[in-house]
């Protein structure tokens, strides 16, 4: 009886870690993707916007991280401003696709999102089952790295699709729950240009410390002091350099990340369906169409990318998530209607559904790339973009 009472008391006093807890939901609605740029006091800002006391914010974020509800907490970067990158579709023989997936996720630090995708019917490009994001640090060749990976994993073909423009980049699964199809902003989405910014060795040192994900015991109010020590600069200089990165459009957002598809530790699924939408619009209308797609609140990502003949020359791509397939398709149908109402002709469209998936931040440090070359027995000089 005593043990039962102790267990019951512990359960009653445990800090809730489920996303469905009302306080956690208020925190996550802000912390997933609403803190743009560098935040000097991110937990204070989450508190201000959510109305949850900052001590509770810290306690709940620690609890969710320890429970596995959150897979990571980190300051994100606009990696498209720091490294050449692309969405890459890989055509891999069926009997090698799982091994290729494992290698790209576990052994290639420069592959970020790794997803096996399928279509509802045989369509152009549906034989490209394995999709990744790929970035290589400054000074190295994206094409050469992809060619090396293709040989390593046994890919028969691959298609690199760099982003030409960005329209949406943010997740926010909790705040998208129950969203009505067609929900959109009053104005079209902003356009973000893509271009690589060069950094000094000192700036790289600060940036690497800035972007490293936080462990549960690092979730404190004075968040950046220990990172400044790691970068061997004062906390004042660290903050000043981070603000400068902000002005140079290198910084993404401060974010707490939930699992996209896999069940959480308590069995809850935050999302179940991960859809990559494709649209082909006339040349010259890519930006207008991308901004209209991007204004729809369901979209977590939207880009102008050239799919080429393998994918019927689609040029607008975006990602949406949901727990119900029919609802995800209803969101796409609402976007399609909106484009048609505006007179934007879509000559071809498709949906690639995500299956097995893993997500990790892509490494963007030139030093890390050289270390990888040594590990794999590759001559770094042969992988440069010269």
Order of alpha helices (4+ residues) and beta strands (2+ residues): alpha-alpha-beta-alpha-alpha-beta-beta-alpha-beta-beta-alpha-beta-beta-beta-alpha-alpha-alpha-beta-beta-alpha-beta-beta-alpha-beta-alpha
